[in-house]
Amino acid sequence: MPSYELDGKGAIVTGGGRNIGRGIAHRLATEGAAVAVADIDAAAGEAVAGEIEGAGGRAISVPTDVTDRSQVDRMVERTVAEFGSLDVMVNNSGVLSTAPAIDITEDDWDHHFAVNTKGVLFCSQAAAHQMIHQGHGGRIITIVSTAGVLPSFRDTYVASYVASKHAAMGLIKQMGQEIAPHGILMNAVFPGIVDTDMLRSIHRDVAADTGETYEDVRQRVLDLIPVGRYQTPDDVAKMVAFLASADADYSVGQAFDANGGAFFW
């Protein structure tokens, strides 16, 4: 495994209690970073922090609702108090539910934008303020997905998700330019079709809507991935580790694909 020399770095991973976030938290810890596992599910965050500590890494759990600015501020404050600095902010928290675009409710729309867009804003602002105060730059990395630039498949009915991810990508491009003079590099990762609880839920919804079996939906989607397998959280975590490192010191406001060739934009 390559070493990106993150020893001594303090990192936060939101949504770190499961799936992609858990994979990212473990990878950053393996690379030497001290990791604050931030999740609205306190038990899930505690479990991942315990796994990292049990493997010889350094981690804490910080229960956080990313849509609450005061909780986000406390998340950063606690991380700095424990680790001495905040050097890597990973915005991974996200939500997804399905509904045809013509049937989206206001509550559904607002919930997607609260977590997927406003949460990215709050966490990025708090991290940037801390990094500017520290004076030695940092990294802000957001897990966006290709939904930040492309629609999803027609029968997935994820218009609220796609719209909120497009908005997040716009924020990353603009904010990335504004904070780069402080040495803070803000970029995005575009995962592809990651085999998570969220994806399996979508597959069940599609199967119910189309009359296919769950297994048939899974195979149909798998056939769209040129590398021939579903993506794992570790595949995403590898790209995050790279962007957190000195090897990625000249990229600003960019989206880095890690999708196995399933999407081109």
NULO-353158 format. One record per residue (C-alpha): x, y, z; residue in three letters. Coordinates in steps of 0.02 Angstrom, whole numbers, padded with zeros to 5 digits, always signed. Example, Ala and Ser with C-alpha at 12.3 -4.5 7.8 and 13.67 -1.06 7.14 Angstrom:
BEGIN
+00615-00225+00390ALA+00684-00053+00357SER
***
This chain:
BEGIN
+00000+00000+00000MET+00074+00171-00047PRO+00114+00292+00091SER+00052+00469+00072TYR+00140+00527+00230GLU-00010+00591+00327LEU+00076+00567+00495ASP+00034+00707+00613GLY-00116+00765+00512LYS-00286+00789+00590GLY-00434+00735+00484ALA-00623+00734+00492ILE-00733+00614+00395VAL-00919+00655+00399THR-01037+00510+00377GLY-00890+00407+00438GLY-00992+00275+00528GLY-01028+00162+00380ARG-00998+00117+00199ASN-00891+00242+00102ILE-00856+00351+00254GLY-00797+00202+00356ARG-00679+00152+00215GLY-00609+00328+00204ILE-00584+00342+00392ALA-00489+00178+00397HIS-00380+00225+00248ARG-00331+00396+00317LEU-00289+00315+00483ALA-00183+00185+00395THR-00090+00328+00310GLU-00050+00400+00481GLY-00185+00532+00506ALA-00280+00551+00668ALA-00463+00538+00619VAL-00621+00613+00692ALA-00764+00500+00639VAL-00914+00616+00626ALA-01084+00537+00604ASP-01261+00579+00654ILE-01270+00399+00717ASP-01163+00408+00873ALA-01153+00219+00894ALA-01093+00194+00715ALA-00960+00328+00736GLY-00902+00253+00900GLU-00888+00081+00818ALA-00777+00143+00677VAL-00668+00246+00794ALA-00649+00090+00901GLY-00598-00013+00750GLU-00463+00113+00705ILE-00398+00122+00883GLU-00399-00068+00893GLY-00292-00075+00737ALA-00163+00041+00814GLY-00225+00205+00741GLY-00288+00362+00824ARG-00471+00409+00813ALA-00615+00490+00904ILE-00802+00488+00874SER-00889+00656+00858VAL-01079+00639+00839PRO-01129+00775+00715THR-01279+00830+00615ASP-01198+00920+00467VAL-01356+01023+00438THR-01332+01108+00608ASP-01198+01242+00599ARG-01169+01243+00787SER-01138+01055+00788GLN-01019+01072+00641VAL-00922+01208+00732ASP-00909+01097+00886ARG-00850+00953+00776MET-00703+01058+00715VAL-00666+01127+00888GLU-00660+00954+00965ARG-00551+00886+00825THR-00424+01025+00848VAL-00428+01006+01037ALA-00390+00820+01021GLU-00268+00819+00876PHE-00192+00994+00877GLY-00246+01041+00701SER-00368+01007+00561LEU-00279+00970+00399ASP-00402+00862+00301VAL-00590+00886+00293MET-00686+00749+00203VAL-00868+00791+00166ASN-00945+00620+00145ASN-01117+00636+00227SER-01258+00614+00103GLY-01437+00559+00085VAL-01535+00484-00059LEU-01717+00436-00079SER-01813+00398-00237THR-01965+00479-00315ALA-02014+00525-00493PRO-01970+00706-00525ALA-02152+00753-00550ILE-02194+00684-00377ASP-02052+00756-00272ILE-02117+00835-00112THR-02050+00995-00038GLU-01989+00900+00116ASP-01894+00775+00009ASP-01813+00914-00093TRP-01765+01014+00062ASP-01692+00862+00150HIS-01578+00822+00004HIS-01516+01000-00009PHE-01496+01016+00180ALA-01377+00867+00192VAL-01297+00856+00019ASN-01271+01041-00011THR-01292+01145+00147LYS-01197+01015+00247GLY-01051+01030+00126VAL-01057+01219+00143LEU-01059+01218+00334PHE-00920+01090+00350CYS-00812+01172+00218SER-00834+01344+00295GLN-00789+01284+00469ALA-00639+01187+00405ALA-00578+01332+00298ALA-00589+01456+00442HIS-00485+01339+00551GLN-00358+01305+00414MET-00338+01491+00379ILE-00310+01520+00565HIS-00178+01384+00569GLN-00089+01463+00423GLY-00022+01309+00335HIS-00160+01264+00215GLY-00256+01102+00205GLY-00370+00993+00103ARG-00560+00992+00085ILE-00622+00840-00009ILE-00805+00809-00048THR-00882+00646-00104ILE-01001+00704-00240VAL-01032+00563-00367SER-01055+00585-00553THR-01229+00646-00508ALA-01139+00813-00485GLY-01126+00832-00674VAL-01237+00697-00752LEU-01414+00632-00730PRO-01432+00457-00664SER-01518+00315-00755PHE-01697+00355-00805ARG-01779+00225-00693ASP-01686+00270-00534THR-01795+00424-00498TYR-01663+00523-00402VAL-01693+00701-00463ALA-01679+00779-00289SER-01512+00691-00263TYR-01444+00740-00434VAL-01496+00922-00413ALA-01418+00934-00240SER-01256+00856-00302LYS-01248+00975-00450HIS-01264+01118-00325ALA-01126+01046-00216ALA-01010+01035-00366MET-01044+01216-00409GLY-00997+01264-00231LEU-00836+01165-00240ILE-00782+01249-00402LYS-00816+01424-00339GLN-00761+01406-00158MET-00607+01311-00215GLY-00548+01464-00311GLN-00581+01581-00165GLU-00485+01483-00033ILE-00340+01420-00139ALA-00234+01576-00102PRO-00232+01515+00079HIS-00156+01350+00026GLY-00322+01259+00051ILE-00356+01144-00095LEU-00539+01098-00119MET-00585+00956-00237ASN-00714+00820-00263ALA-00715+00633-00288VAL-00841+00555-00407PHE-00873+00375-00354PRO-00965+00263-00475GLY-01081+00122-00428ILE-01027+00082-00251VAL-01099-00073-00169ASP-01172+00010-00014THR-01332+00004+00087ASP-01393+00154-00013MET-01364+00068-00181LEU-01449-00091-00126ARG-01599+00010-00070SER-01609+00091-00243ILE-01600-00080-00324HIS-01744-00141-00217ARG-01847+00012-00266ASP-01809-00012-00451VAL-01854-00197-00440ALA-02021-00155-00358ALA-02059-00025-00491ASP-02008-00127-00644THR-02064-00300-00588GLY-01888-00369-00606GLU-01807-00471-00471THR-01681-00387-00359TYR-01547-00504-00429GLU-01591-00456-00608ASP-01575-00271-00568VAL-01407-00303-00487ARG-01344-00396-00639GLN-01411-00267-00761ARG-01317-00129-00670VAL-01160-00234-00653LEU-01159-00258-00841ASP-01138-00069-00859LEU-00971-00069-00766ILE-00824-00100-00884PRO-00707-00164-00748VAL-00832-00301-00710GLY-00864-00277-00526ARG-00956-00162-00408TYR-00852-00026-00328GLN-00801-00044-00146THR-00780+00094-00015PRO-00593+00057-00020ASP-00589+00107-00204ASP-00655+00279-00156VAL-00541+00292-00004ALA-00386+00270-00112LYS-00429+00426-00212MET-00465+00524-00053VAL-00296+00475+00019ALA-00211+00537-00139PHE-00302+00704-00134LEU-00258+00724+00050ALA-00073+00703+00010SER+00065+00815-00053ALA+00054+00722-00218ASP-00105+00819-00258ALA-00039+00993-00223ASP-00091+01079-00384TYR-00275+01037-00408SER-00415+01157-00364VAL-00603+01138-00389GLY-00585+00977-00487GLN-00681+00814-00490ALA-00578+00655-00485PHE-00663+00503-00559ASP-00657+00336-00471ALA-00798+00246-00559ASN-00726+00097-00651GLY-00772+00170-00820GLY-00958+00166-00785ALA-00980+00352-00822PHE-00896+00477-00938PHE-00927+00663-00934TRP
***
